Amino acid sequence: MTKSLTVQNIGVGLLVILAAAALLYWPKPLAVARTAPVFYGEEVTVRTTAAPVVLINAQPIAAATVPAPVSPVAPLPIVPPSVTVKVLPQYPASALEQGGQGTVLLSVNIGLTGQAEQVETKQSSGLAELDRAAVKAVSQWTFSPATQGGTALASWFEVPVRFELK
């Protein structure tokens, strides 16, 4: 009886170890998988203004793409997105009173239609009201989406927004 109990305990122990190893090495989804290309826009500078400014047909931006893996067949080039309508943020009154200024780096997910589907603060300015004003304005931007071979691509677009007092 002692022998069979020992063999049974070893069997159960091995099953527990195998189950723990399977859970430990089971593939987990990435928190934020960004398979879309990332482009970088020119800095937007916001000075003390009374009302938001809307720029239509804004100038194309300089863009850099994340290098693609090398493949035997050369892929079609990716044409970066461009800003078509730009709404400049309003300088928050509370930040004006405090003399607050800074630069917030935003990351914008551009959908296939050119709409800003998601705007995230990648690097804060240090003042929450400046960050919120920048996110609110950039959420209203529209883009011509990135394309590859004439087909629209979803992409990420990073843009710094600088708030400065003059």
C-alpha atoms as one frame of an Amber mdcrd trajectory, in Angstrom:
protein
   0.000   0.000   0.000   2.872   2.343   0.751   4.384   1.754  -2.693   1.158
   2.467  -4.571   0.522   5.563  -2.477   3.978   6.875  -3.323   3.542   6.181
  -7.048   0.125   7.849  -6.921   1.596  10.899  -5.149   4.352  11.148  -7.750
   1.760  10.946 -10.554  -0.370  13.686  -9.002   2.709  15.811  -8.385   3.780
  15.493 -12.012   0.299  16.503 -13.189   0.380  19.585 -10.971   3.828  20.561
 -12.275   2.745  20.065 -15.905  -0.420  22.137 -15.371   1.580  24.953 -13.739
   4.127  24.910 -16.570   1.347  25.020 -19.194  -0.230  28.069 -17.506   3.131
  29.766 -17.171   4.108  29.316 -20.807   0.664  29.693 -22.382   0.777  32.516
 -24.975  -0.743  35.737 -23.665  -2.151  38.573 -25.803  -0.090  41.752 -25.857
  -1.569  44.695 -23.956  -1.521  47.006 -26.977  -0.557  45.392 -30.248   0.347
  48.121 -32.709   0.761  46.405 -36.000  -0.200  49.539 -37.912   2.588  51.868
 -39.076   3.478  54.883 -36.925   4.004  58.342 -38.454   5.334  61.501 -36.835
   3.828  64.942 -37.353   5.187  68.429 -36.951   4.878  70.110 -33.586   1.760
  72.216 -33.060   2.391  75.367 -31.019  -0.500  76.918 -29.086  -0.135  80.462
 -27.855  -2.700  82.354 -25.851  -5.766  82.652 -28.096  -9.392  83.320 -27.321
 -11.069  80.811 -29.647 -10.083  77.543 -31.293  -8.609  77.884 -34.749  -9.541
  75.450 -37.499  -7.105  74.943 -40.344  -8.553  73.232 -43.403  -6.301  71.483
 -45.899  -3.301  71.805 -43.608   0.140  71.296 -45.119   1.322  67.683 -45.419
   3.541  66.592 -42.580   6.937  64.993 -42.611   6.562  61.353 -41.711   8.774
  58.477 -40.792   7.670  54.871 -40.849   8.708  52.030 -38.651  11.040  49.858
 -40.756   9.246  46.844 -42.189  10.742  43.377 -42.019  12.818  42.396 -45.031
  10.939  40.155 -47.451  11.932  38.592 -50.765   9.272  40.596 -52.656   9.441
  44.366 -52.268   6.144  45.625 -50.816   4.401  48.651 -52.224   5.462  51.888
 -50.534   3.271  53.292 -47.780   2.071  56.841 -48.328   1.816  58.527 -44.913
  -1.388  60.146 -43.689  -1.765  63.901 -43.903  -3.778  66.300 -41.793  -6.725
  67.740 -43.734  -8.531  69.557 -40.904  -6.621  70.744 -37.842  -8.308  72.260
 -34.779  -5.851  74.104 -32.537  -6.413  73.699 -28.784  -7.638  76.521 -26.599
  -5.213  77.551 -23.890  -6.983  76.594 -20.620  -7.767  79.604 -18.407  -6.499
  77.818 -15.284  -3.134  77.189 -16.972  -2.965  80.846 -18.054  -3.572  82.019
 -14.475  -0.856  79.694 -13.153   1.567  80.537 -15.962   1.549  76.892 -17.000
   3.188  75.778 -20.207   4.600  72.570 -21.623   4.525  70.068 -24.446   2.257
  67.020 -24.608   3.010  64.169 -27.020  -0.161  62.589 -28.411  -0.541  59.312
 -30.266  -3.530  59.242 -32.651  -5.014  56.086 -34.144  -6.192  57.029 -37.639
  -8.885  54.785 -39.076  -9.481  53.797 -42.679 -11.779  56.801 -43.186  -9.253
  59.311 -41.840 -11.024  59.909 -38.537  -9.072  60.094 -35.282 -10.470  56.941
 -33.677  -8.363  57.052 -30.524  -6.160  59.762 -29.015  -3.755  58.810 -26.225
  -1.349  60.897 -24.189   2.034  59.317 -24.812   3.955  61.891 -22.754   2.281
  64.411 -20.470   3.058  68.119 -20.371   2.951  67.911 -16.602  -0.374  69.776
 -16.407  -3.574  67.758 -16.772  -5.559  70.711 -18.159  -3.054  71.202 -21.005
  -3.134  67.477 -21.789  -6.962  67.467 -21.854  -7.102  70.548 -24.110  -4.686
  68.948 -26.575  -6.583  65.622 -26.626  -9.916  67.431 -27.094  -8.626  69.420
 -30.082  -6.692  66.621 -31.799  -9.722  64.308 -31.446 -11.455  66.658 -33.902
  -8.706  66.459 -36.540  -9.375  64.671 -39.794  -6.757  63.050 -41.983  -6.375
  61.537 -45.369  -5.452  58.012 -44.223  -2.181  56.295 -44.981  -2.328  54.199
 -48.140  -0.424  51.331 -49.665  -1.047  50.591 -53.320  -4.148  52.814 -53.238
  -5.662  50.921 -50.290  -6.313  52.836 -47.057  -4.404  51.658 -43.990  -5.087
  52.247 -40.335  -2.050  53.880 -38.749  -0.752  55.694 -35.696   0.260  59.350
 -35.886   2.290  61.020 -33.156   2.126  64.772 -32.751   3.651  67.046 -30.087
   1.464  69.952 -28.958   3.347  72.792 -27.274   1.597  75.297 -25.009   3.645
  78.446 -24.450   2.998  81.865 -22.999   4.238  84.901 -24.897
